[in-house]
Amino acid sequence: MIELKQVTKQYGQAAVLKNITLTIDEPGIYCLLGRNGAGKTTLLKSIAGYQNITSGRIQVGGKVITTSTLDTGVSYIENFAKHFNLPVRKLLRIASEVNPDYDYEFAADMMGRFELDGKKKFNHLSLGMKTMVSTIICLASNKEAVLLDEPVLGFDAIMRVEFYDMLTESFQKHPRVIIVSTHIIEEIAKTIQKLIIIDRGSIRFFDTLQAVETKAFRVSGLEKDVEAATHGLNTIGQDAVGGLVTRYIFDNPPEPAASLEIHPLSLQDFFIQMVGHKGGAAK
């Protein structure tokens, strides 16, 4: 469905995306994680055809994507997206008129769920409600790929729960590729199937959430015991205090031992270890 082959995007001499090769060939809800400036928005805009890449190739549904592609098959909404200052119901209606595949019934249902005043003009909405209108329009488009860039900005806790429910319902009704970029990691874990981690313009991880749950661990104990237990395993990070060491691994867990503490990593801790911590030092 989405294929990137050796994709690089440069701004002057600075490479924001670096030789990315990635294939997303199954419908699902994918989470895109990365630190600020890691290249998340540039990646999504490039897939959507909002900007041209410097080199490489992007295809969606077999169609090469550039800024001149007439119908990319992609619906993209970035944070703080702007719309014409029209009443909300009119915006939803216009979206349905220009897209024959638009699911107006779904959009109207979501408008009611989030108690959006259909008569209120877009610029008079709160930040959270503006974002919700943009997200509803995007999901209702029924494009084969939906890209949501930080969609929960401005949402309170209740709105975020409702958003994740809406995301699941939309996917169940129209299975397709949905990629969500977010910083609120643990909340979206119940909704996604696969995780993409981008760091400094390169893809560091692309796998199922189940892989993280079954293979990401921290192993703590005396340095010699931890070293012996994790020898040959894929280490993604390490902390040391005195003679005690905590090693973070993405591999099969070591054999239990009385001298060791072995615990699964949370999604957030896994992400931190993958992209570097303590000031951003790379692993």
Rosetta blueprint (number, residue, H / E / L):
1 M L
2 I E
3 E E
4 L E
5 K E
6 Q E
7 V E
8 T E
9 K E
10 Q E
11 Y E
12 G L
13 Q L
14 A E
15 A E
16 V E
17 L E
18 K E
19 N E
20 I E
21 T E
22 L E
23 T E
24 I E
25 D L
26 E L
27 P L
28 G E
29 I E
30 Y E
31 C E
32 L E
33 L E
34 G L
35 R L
36 N L
37 G L
38 A L
39 G L
40 K H
41 T H
42 T H
43 L H
44 L H
45 K H
46 S H
47 I H
48 A H
49 G L
50 Y L
51 Q L
52 N L
53 I L
54 T L
55 S E
56 G E
57 R E
58 I E
59 Q E
60 V E
61 G L
62 G L
63 K E
64 V E
65 I L
66 T L
67 T L
68 S L
69 T L
70 L L
71 D L
72 T L
73 G L
74 V E
75 S E
76 Y E
77 I E
78 E L
79 N L
80 F L
81 A L
82 K L
83 H L
84 F L
85 N L
86 L L
87 P E
88 V H
89 R H
90 K H
91 L H
92 L H
93 R H
94 I H
95 A H
96 S H
97 E H
98 V H
99 N L
100 P L
101 D L
102 Y L
103 D L
104 Y H
105 E H
106 F H
107 A H
108 A H
109 D H
110 M H
111 M H
112 G H
113 R H
114 F L
115 E L
116 L L
117 D L
118 G L
119 K L
120 K L
121 K E
122 F H
123 N H
124 H H
125 L L
126 S L
127 L H
128 G H
129 M H
130 K H
131 T H
132 M H
133 V H
134 S H
135 T H
136 I H
137 I H
138 C H
139 L H
140 A H
141 S L
142 N L
143 K L
144 E L
145 A E
146 V E
147 L E
148 L E
149 D E
150 E L
151 P L
152 V L
153 L L
154 G L
155 F L
156 D L
157 A H
158 I H
159 M H
160 R H
161 V H
162 E H
163 F H
164 Y H
165 D H
166 M H
167 L H
168 T H
169 E H
170 S H
171 F H
172 Q H
173 K H
174 H L
175 P L
176 R L
177 V E
178 I E
179 I E
180 V E
181 S E
182 T L
183 H L
184 I L
185 I H
186 E H
187 E H
188 I H
189 A L
190 K L
191 T L
192 I L
193 Q L
194 K E
195 L E
196 I E
197 I E
198 I E
199 D E
200 R L
201 G L
202 S E
203 I E
204 R E
205 F E
206 F E
207 D E
208 T E
209 L H
210 Q H
211 A H
212 V H
213 E H
214 T H
215 K H
216 A E
217 F E
218 R E
219 V E
220 S E
221 G E
222 L E
223 E H
224 K H
225 D H
226 V H
227 E H
228 A H
229 A H
230 T H
231 H L
232 G L
233 L L
234 N L
235 T E
236 I E
237 G E
238 Q E
239 D E
240 A E
241 V E
242 G L
243 G L
244 L E
245 V E
246 T E
247 R E
248 Y E
249 I E
250 F E
251 D L
252 N L
253 P L
254 P L
255 E L
256 P L
257 A L
258 A L
259 S L
260 L L
261 E E
262 I E
263 H E
264 P E
265 L L
266 S L
267 L H
268 Q H
269 D H
270 F H
271 F H
272 I H
273 Q H
274 M H
275 V H
276 G L
277 H E
278 K L
279 G L
280 G L
281 A E
282 A L
283 K L
